[in-house]
Amino acid sequence: MKEINKCLFPAAGYGTRFLPATKAIPKEMLPILTKPLIQYGVEEAKLAGMNTMAIVTGRGKRSIEDHFDISYELEHQIKGTSKEHYLTKIRNLINNLTFTYVRQKSMRGLGDAILTGKSLIGDEPFAVVLADDLCVSKDSGVLSQMVQVYKKYGKSIVAIETIDKNDTNKYGIIEGKLIEENIYEVSNMIEKPEPQNAPTNLAIIGRYILTPEIFDILQRTKPGVGGEVQITDALLTLSKEDKVLALKFDGERFDCGSLDGFMKATNYLYKQEQN
């Protein structure tokens, strides 16, 4: 079984829920305390043993590339000062990880963004992180938990959490059989069903481990909800052709694509910093 070395970050979206801030700043670069959202995701992937970050960007996203690169002028200005330690964590990422980039030419959904990253991933299993889903866990990061499940089963995995039944129209929803504690074998997946049509209240969040077969399926997946290529539809096909698992992860997830979730994440992490 191949190890998971690469993590894909779809980061081409417009971030319209945070306009006008995201008119010039990618939503992935919005800071929670002193770090941009995407850095939290990169750190989570690194802790899970991944060493290559494959980022799907779009127009106006150059600051993401600049963030994961050395700023020689800034380094020179603060070298030897009391402020130098502020760059310790980002230097560690830059020095120990490889960052690769490709542009998504048009916004055609998460499935299309993942397919766009095929040239960066190749024929191997990989993780996917949606940076605006910020996940925290006391013991083991969400991706680390998913990697352990992958090592046991060798199948594609989605991370899930229990949500309010009235919110099912905001998420991909899974239905499945519990095969061991917190792990389901998926039998059905529906993208953003209305509450009365939702089979469960188990929602997919922005963490995936995918086998390379997903690329071929995405190429033949027709646009679904919203006229976009949905990864949920492709994973449903994969579940029928092979097997897809869902992990009810240990930890807390903040939807930082919404103002409410963004503020909750900021307050939560600020309190953690004070303890």
PyMOL commands that set and color helices and strands:
alter all, ss='L'
color gray80, all
select helices_A, chain A and resi 16-18+21-23+27-29+37-47+62-67+72-78+84-96+110-116+118-121+142-153+165-170+195-197+213-219+225-227+231-241+259-274
alter helices_A, ss='H'
color red, helices_A
select strands_A, chain A and resi 6-10+31-32+35-36+52-57+98-103+126-129+133-136+156-162+172-180+183-191+202-210+244-248+252-255
alter strands_A, ss='S'
color yellow, strands_A
deselect
rebuild
show_as cartoon
